[in-house]
């Protein structure tokens, strides 16, 4: 180490290390642009079942409180969670979103994972988005969400970001401010960069016509089974009609696995077994991050969803959305055990093999 390097603060050395990681990722991969929320998750654990405390004949006058002895604040937000798993797998995750004045330490942590933050806007006059997630013993969740800085994400010019990223591999429009989701979907489509539309918790913001317009722009659609039902109700389209002009429609079904609807066939992919179920928060985001990593490496949709399934199982074994380890030896062995077949060559990381 040179005298100049020795004289640097720990924070400066960490910044240099983060920049080195990002430079290495750029040389080895094409960028995946991840548009969506960057938030704090307040996770409250209710030691009971919601259904035992909500009376079906009193839904119209609901007034309930849940005692939650356990409270954790975790780094979260759909886009940041997706980027975490993608970057940990070794991909180039370029995050596109807005944070408030309370996110400086959070951004340092994201940078330390190798996530590209060049397209994250920091706003001084508001808080970052905050989610308050209450989970019961059956893994059901009730969430309240304050958008904060997320409401200004549409001010980011995704067209310029795409141009600055060179030949990107994929994009995703994850839950974000409504204007940002619409503007960024249009920008991806205009640039010809394939992208996944992932409406998630943002789905209720849109009318049926608005959802159909966004699906028309997208190359793929990922929803969970509840969201799929809501989407079909709002748009008036059935599953096959939703998938008609897409590369893929993916419907995740928790412990029942996923259904992948392709132009020529439908494939059911079973869930991967978790060693233990600790916390479902962020499992869908880990799934998406892994699927995008596989797509960015040139894998087909079946293998992309297989990798997403494996990383979703890894995530559920750990509390919080950005605390799960992503280790090649672990997930490659899980692949072999669960699918009883070798991984595609594109996912083999030879530098990890002994």
N, C-alpha and C positions, 0 to 999 in steps of 0.2 A: 504493500500500500504506500502511495506517495505521501509526502508531507501535506500536499494540498488536500488529499483525500482524508488524511488523519485529522485535519483541521475542520472538517465538515461536521455539522451536527448530526445526531442520529436521524432526525427527520429528513435532512437533506440526503443522507445516504439511502434512506428508505425510498425517497423520491427517485433517485438515480436507479435503484434496483427495480422499481415499478416501471420506469421508462425502458429499461433493458428488457424486461419481460414482454412489454407491449411491442417493442421492436422485433423481438424474436417471433412473436405470434403473427405479426404482419408479414414477415418473410415466409412463414410456413403455411399460411392460410389466407383465404379470402374472408372479408368482413361479413359478419352477420349483424344487421342493423336492428336493434331491439327498441321499438317505440312503446312506451308505457309508463306506468307509475313507478316512482321511487319513494318509498314510504317507511314509516316506522309502524311495526305491529305491536300492539299491546295485547298479549295473549292471556286470557283469564280462563282458568279451569274450574268448571262447575262439577262437583262430586255428586252427580245425580243425572236424571234423564229429563230433558225438556218436556217430553210428552206427559210426564207425571204431574206437571205444574201448569200446563196450558189446557184449559177446558174448551173442547171443540165448540160448545154452544155459547161461548163467551168471547169468541175471536173478535167480534165487532166492538167489544168494549175492553180490549186487552189492557191489563195493568198488572204486570208481574215484575218481580225482582229476583235475581239469582245470587246467592252467596257464593263468592269465588275466592276462597282462601289463598289461592296461588295466582300470582301476577308476575308476568315477565315482559320486558320490553325488548323486542328483537328488531334487527334490521329486516326490512321487507320491501313490499311493492312488487307487483308482478314482473315488471321489466327487469328490475335489479335481481330478483330471484332467478329469472330465466338466465340472465347474464352470468350469475354466479356458477351455475352448473356447467354452462357452455364453456366458460373460461377455465374452470377447473379440469374439464376434459381435455383442454389444450386448444380450444378454438379462439378465434378473434371475435370477441363480443364488444360491439360498439353500442353503448347505451345512449338513448335519445330521450331526454325528459328534463323536468324542472324540479328543483329542490328549493327549500327556504333557507333562512339564516341559521337554522338549527342542525344543518347536515354536514358541517365541515369534517367532523371526525368520521362520520359515516362514509363520506367520499374517500377519505384516506384508506379506510378498510376495503372499499370496492377496488381502489387502485392497486392495493396490495395483492389482490387476487388475479391481477393482469387484465382487468376490465378497462376498456378504452373509454375515458370520460370526456373526450374532446367535444362531445355534442351534448353535454349536460349543462343547463343554465342554472346559475345560482342567483336567487332573488333575495334581496335584503329586507323586504317589507312584508314578508308573510312566513308562516310556518310551512314545513314540508307536509306532505300528505300523511295522515295518521289513520290507521285501522285499529278498531277495538273489537277483538275476536273472542267470543265466549264459546268454549267447546264443552260438550257434555260427555258422559262416559260411553256414549254410543257413537262418538266422533261426529255428531251433528254440530253445526256451527251457526251462531247468530252474530252478524257483523254490523257495526256502525262505522261509517267512513267519513272523514273530513278531508276534502280534496286539497285545500291549501294551494301550494305552488303548482300543483298539477293542472289547475284551471288555466294556467298560462302557457302550457306546453305547446299550444298551437302556434305560438309566436316563433318557435324554432322552424327554420326553413329547411325542410327535409330534402328538398331538391339540391340545395347547395351541399348538404351533408353527404348525400349519395355521390355527388360529383367528386367531393374531396376524398371519398373512401376508395376510389378506383373501381375495379371490377368486383363488386360485392357478390356474395354467394346467394344469400337469402335475406329476407326481412320478416318482421312480424309486427302486427299492430295489436298490441295487448291492451287491456283496460287502462284508460287514460281519461283526460277531459274529452267531452264529446267532440268539440271542434278539432282537437288534435287528432282523434281517431279518424275523422272524416278527411282532414287535410293530408294526413300522412298516408292513408290508404290511396288517395288520389295521386300523391307524389310517387309512391312506389310503382303504381300502374303506369304513370306517364314516363317513368324512367326505364320501364321494362324489367325491373328487378322483381323476381318472383317473391311473393310474400304470403304469409299465413294471417288470416283474420281470426282473432281470438277474442271475441267480445266479452266473455267472462261476466264479471259483476257489472260491467257497463251495459249489458244487454237491455235492461229496462229503460235506459235513456232514449232508445231509438224506436221510431215507428216501424211498422212492417215495411213500408216503402223504402225507408232509409236503410234498413237491414238488407233488403234485396239489392239495393244499389251498391252497398259495401261488398256483398258476396259476389256480385258481378265483376267487381274490380279485382278480387282476390284470386290467388292460385290454389289455395287450400283453406280449409276451415277446421278449427279444433274447438270442440265444446264438450262439456260433460253431459251426462244423460238428462239431468234436470234442465240445463240450458238448451239442450236439443229440443226438448218438449216445448219450452217457452218460445224458441225460435220458430218452430213449426207452427205454433199457434199464432204468433205475430205475423208471419209472412204468408201463411196459408199454403206453404209448400211442404210436401212430404220429404222423407229422407232421400229418396232417389232424385227428386226434383232439386233439392238443395245441392246434391253432388253432381248434377248433370254436366256442368261446364267447368268443374274443378279437377285438378290433378288428384285431390284426395279430400274426403270428409272423414274426420276422426272423431269418434264419440267415446269418451272415456267413461268407464262404469265402475270405478273404484275397485273393490275386491273381485269383481266379475271380469276385470280386464278391459279391453278396448275393442271397438268395432271399427274397422278400416274399410271405407267404401271407396273403391277405385272405379275408373271408367268401365272396366271389363269384369270386375268381380268384387265380392265382399269377403273380407277376411276377419275372423275373430281371433284375437290374440289374448291369451289368458294372462291373468295377473301373476307377477313373480312373488314368491313367498318372502315375507319379511321375517327376520329373526324374532322381532317383537315390535308391536305397534305402540309408538310413543306419542307421536303428534302428526296429524295429517296436514297441518298448515304448510302450504307451499309444495305439496306433492305434485300437483298439476303443473306448477312452474318448473320443477325439476324434470318432469316428463317432457315438457316443451323444449327446455334447454338442451336436453340430450338428443331429442329428435332433430332439432335444428343443427346440432353439431354433426350428426350423421349425414343429414342432407348436404351440409356444406362440404363434406368429404366425398360426396358423389354417391352415397348409398341410395338404394331404392326406398320406397315408403315402408315396405314391410320391415326392413332392417332398422329403419329410423324409429318406427314405433316399438320395435323390440328393445332397442337401447333406451328409449324413453321409459318403457315399462320397468327395466332393471333399475334405472336411477330413481324412479318413483318409489320403488321398494327400499332403496338405500335411504332416501330422505325420510320416510315414515318412521324409521328406527331412531331418529334424532329430533330433539326439540328445536323449534325455530325453523325458518325457511332457508337460512344460510349458514348452518352449522354442520351439515353432513359432510363426511370425508368423501372425496372422489378419487379413488385409488385404482389404478389400472389393474393390478393383480386381483383386487376384489371384484370389480365389475366384469372383468373378462372371465373369471371363474364362475360367476353367477350366470353369465350368458351360456357357458358350456353346460352347466348343470340344468338350467331351466329349459333351454331349447335343444339340448342334445345334438348340437351341430357347431362347427367352428364359426367364429365371427368372420364377416367379410374382410377381405384384405385391406380395404380402406380404413378400417377401425383398428387394425393391428398396429400397436406402437412398439416398433422393434427395439427402441432404446430402453424399454422397460423389461425386455425379455432377457433372461439369464442364459 
